[in-house]
Amino acid sequence: MTDMKTQYAGLALRNPIIVGSSGLTIKAERNKEFEKAGAAAIVLKSLFEEQIEMHGNSLLQETDYPEAMDYIHQYVKANQVNKYLDMIKATKDTCSIPIIASINCYKADAWIEFAQQIELAGADALELNIFYMETSLNYDFEATRDMYINIIRKVKETVRIPVMVKLGKYFSNIPSAINTLKVNGADGVVLFNRFYQPDIDINTQQIVSGNVFSNHSDLSDTIRWTAIVSGLIPGISIASSTGIQEWEDVIKCILAGADAVQICSALYTHGPEIITQILRSMEEWMQYANYESVSQFTGLLNYANIKNPAMYERSQFMKYFSNRD
């Protein structure tokens, strides 16, 4: 009998499969379907700070009373947050697995006041999806780093549930950034967020949306940094995300050091049944490889546990092609 249980950022999970935040996790009834299919936890659709601000600004343009600006912004924010709290409560009433709330923010003080409400609504953990697109020619890395630090510190002071940070891969030093988050209270990290992908339609000469789903070409970076962070920063819990399409991808991420994985694009493509298929195939592989539990092979091939850690480093790209005609 194989033991699929794992620990992720203080949460006891029945297996490593987490449904990632997306439009699929906005309804309690659908979240119950994911649970029935075998999901061990669900990350609810993010509450987006930027979208709420844009909504408030659009309403402001429709009024003849500029002095109502603060009231309108506060009303819009409170209304959206209350809807989100209701979604947490509905999903908790419907599901028995851990439910993780998600906030997409970029200001240190924007969501602190609501973090405690999210905890009181029943969320088992909170995922901070922090991102701010920096385009200034006078870019100040320290200011951006401090923004991340301030957000995690203030949220951790507000709630007692586990808090994870979902990161993009556009840091000059990913391990250093994650270590800083750990030191300042982060219980876990999600590697990585997939941002909006712009494209250009050459026929209409307009900017359009690119491919919204991840694919196998995205998995390499996820494995690389999961392995490096797992090997260099013991004690930080990792959920691999982006590029995970099949059961083999899940095994690879766990071998690299992930405690759990988040799947999203595969659910859009195949539906909840892909979770059942992944778990069945993982169990068969574990039996074939003589593993009785997931913990026996977690991190087996991370940066600290292989003979040649340089296999995860960029120089290998040059070495590979230097041997080819």
N, C-alpha and C positions, 0 to 999 in steps of 0.2 A: 504494500500500500504506500503510495507516494504522498509525501507531505508537501503541499503547495504553499503553506503559510509563510508570511514574511512580515517584517516590521518596517514601516515607512514613517519617518519623522514622528515617532511616538504612537502611531496608529497601528493596531494589530489587524492585518489584512488576511483574508482566507486564501488569497493568491496574489500574484504581482500585477494583475491587470486592473488599471484605473481608466475610467472613461474621462478623456480630457475635456476641458471647457470648450463649448461651442454652442451653436443654436440647437443642437440635438438635446442638450441637457437643460432646457428651459421649462419643460413640463414634467410634473411629478409622474404622470402615467407612463411616459416614455422612459423615465429613469427607472421605473419598476421593471420595464422590459429588459433593460440592461442588467439589472440585478438578477432577474430570472435566467438570463443567458450566462451568468457566472461572474459578472464584474465584481471586483472586491471593494471598489470605492468609486464615487462619482464626483467630478468637479463641475459645479454649476456654471452656467454661462456667466461670463464676467459682467460686472457692473462697471461701465465705462465712464470715467470722469470726463473725458474729452467730449463724448457724445452728449452728456448731460449739459455741459457748458454750451455746446453748439445749439441745443434745443432751447436753452434759456435765452441765448442771444437772438435766435430767430423770433421768439415770442416778443422780445424787447423791441424788435424792429416794427412790430405790429401795433405798438402802443404809442400814444401821444404824451406819455408821462415818463420821461427819462428818470425822474426821481424814484420810480418804482423798480429800478434795476435790481437792487438788493433783494427786494421782496420776491420778484419774479424768479431770480436765480435760486433763492432758498426754497421757494415753493416747488419748483421743478425738481430740485435735488431731493427734497423730502418725499415727494410723490414717487420718484423712481426708486428710492431706497425702500420705502414702504412696500412697494410691489415686490422688490427683491426679498425682503424679509418674509413676505407671504409665500414666496416660492420655496424658501428654505423650509418653512414650517410644513408646507404641503408635502414636500419630498421626504422630510423626516417622518411624517405620519404614514407615508406609503412604503418607505424602504427601511430595511434593518441594517444595511451596510453603512460605513462612514460616508458622510456627505461633506464635501469641502467647498466652502464659499470662495468666490474669486473676485478680486477687485483689480481693475486696470487703472493705475493712477501714475501721476508724475509729480505731485506736489507733496511735500512732507506733512502738511497739516490738513490736506483735503478730506481724508477719510478717517482720521483718528476718532472723530466723534461717533462714527457709525460702526467701528470695529466691535465695540462692546455690544451694540444692538445685534450684530450678526452672531456673536457668541450666544447671547440670550435667546435668539431665535432657534437655536439648536444646532448650529453648524459644528461639526466635529473638528474642523481645522479651517485655516484661512490661507489661501494662495494669493500672494501679491504679484500681480503681473505688471512690473514697473518698466516703463519705457518712455523715453523722451527723445525725439529725433533732434539731434544737435547738428545745426548747419552753420553756426557762426564761425567766421574766420578767426575769431578770438576765443576759440574753444578752451574752456578751463576744465581739465580733467578732474582736478581736485574738487571743484564745485559739484560736478556730476556724481562723483564718488560720495561726497558728503550728503547729497540728496538721498541716495540709496540708504546710507547709514542712518540718517534722520528718520526715514520712513520706517525701517525695521525696528529701530529703537523705540519709537513712540508707539507703534502697534504692539510690540511685546510688552510695553508698560501698561497697555490697556486691556489685553486679553490673556487668558491662561491656556487657551487651546493652542495646539501647534501652529506655527506660522512658517510657510514655505515661500520662497521667492522664485518666480519663473523668469528666466533670463533669456535675452537674445545672445547670439554668439559673436556680437560685434564689440568685444572688449579686446584691448591690446594684450591683456594678461588675465585670462579667465580664472586660473587658479587663485591668483592674488585677490581678485574681486570676490570670489566665493569665500575665501578664507576670511576676508574682512566682514562679510555678511555673517559668517559663523560666529566670529568673535563678538559681534554685536547682537547676537541672539537668534539668528535664523535656525530653525530646526531642520530645514531641508531645502534643496534646490531642485528645480525642474530644468532639464537641459534637452531641448531649447524651445523657446517660443518661435512660432512662425508668423512673421509679419505680413502685412498686405504686400502683394507682389505687383508692381506696376508694369505695364507693357505699353507699346505704341502700335496703333493700327495705322499702317502706312497708306491704306486706301482712303481713310477719312482724315488722316493726319491728326489724330486725337489720342490722348492718353486714356488707356482702358485698363481694366483689371487683368492681371496675368493669371496663371494657374493657382487656384486657391488651395489645392490639395498638395500634401507632401508626397514624395515618391522615394524609391529606393536610393536614388542619387543623394538624398539628404541624410541617409543613415550613417555614412562614413564619419562625418563630423560629430554626430551624436555619440558614436562608439568611441571615437578618439578622445573626446573630452570627458566622457563618463569614466573611461579608464584612467586618464591622467588625474582627474580630480579625486577619484576614489583612492588612487594610490598615494597621492600627495597630502590629502586632507582627511585623515581618519576621523570618524565621528560625525561627519556631515552626511545626512541621508540624501540619496539621489533618486529621482525619477527621470528616466530617459524619455524623451519625447521628440517627435519629428522624424519621419522616414520609416516608422514602424508599420509594416503592412501585413506581415505574416508571422507565424509562430517561430520560425527560425530567427527573425529579427529580435523577438523577445528574449530568446536564449542568448543571443549574442550580447545584448545589452546587460543581461544579468551576469554573464561571464566577465564583462568589462567592469562590473562593479555596481550596477543599478540595483536598488532595493525593490523598485517597482518600475513599471512603464506606463506611459499614458498613450492611449490610442484615440484617434479622432477621424482622420481621413479614411481609414479602412472601414469605419462604421458608416460613413456616408456612402461608400462604394458597395459594401456587402451587407449592411444591416447588423443588428445585434447578434445574429447567429455566428458571426466571425469570432466572437468571444468564446463561444462554446467550442468551435473548431480549434482555436489556438490552445485552449486549455487541454483538450483531448490529445492534441499532437505533442504538447509539452510533456504530458504524463507518459506517453509512449516513448518519447526520447529519453526521459529520465530513467525509465525502466531499462531501455537499451544500454544506456551509459552507466547503469548501476548506481544511480543516485536515489537515495530515499527521501531527501528533502531539498528544497530550493537553496537553503542556507549552505549546503555542501559545495555548491559550485558558484555561489555569489562572489564576484571579484577574483575568481581563480586566474583570470588573465588581465588583471588590471596593471597599471603602470609599475606597481611595487612588487608584483608577483611573477613577472616574466624575466627571463635571463637577459634579454636585450630590450630595455625600455625604449630605446631609440626607434623601435618598430612603430611607435606611435608618433614619432616626430617627423616634421616636414622634410628633413634631409633625405629621408628614404625615397621620396619622389625622384630626386636627382640620381640616387644610387640605382634605382630601378632602371631608368632610361640610359644610364651610362653603360650598361651591359648589353644594350640592344644596338643592332646595326642600323 
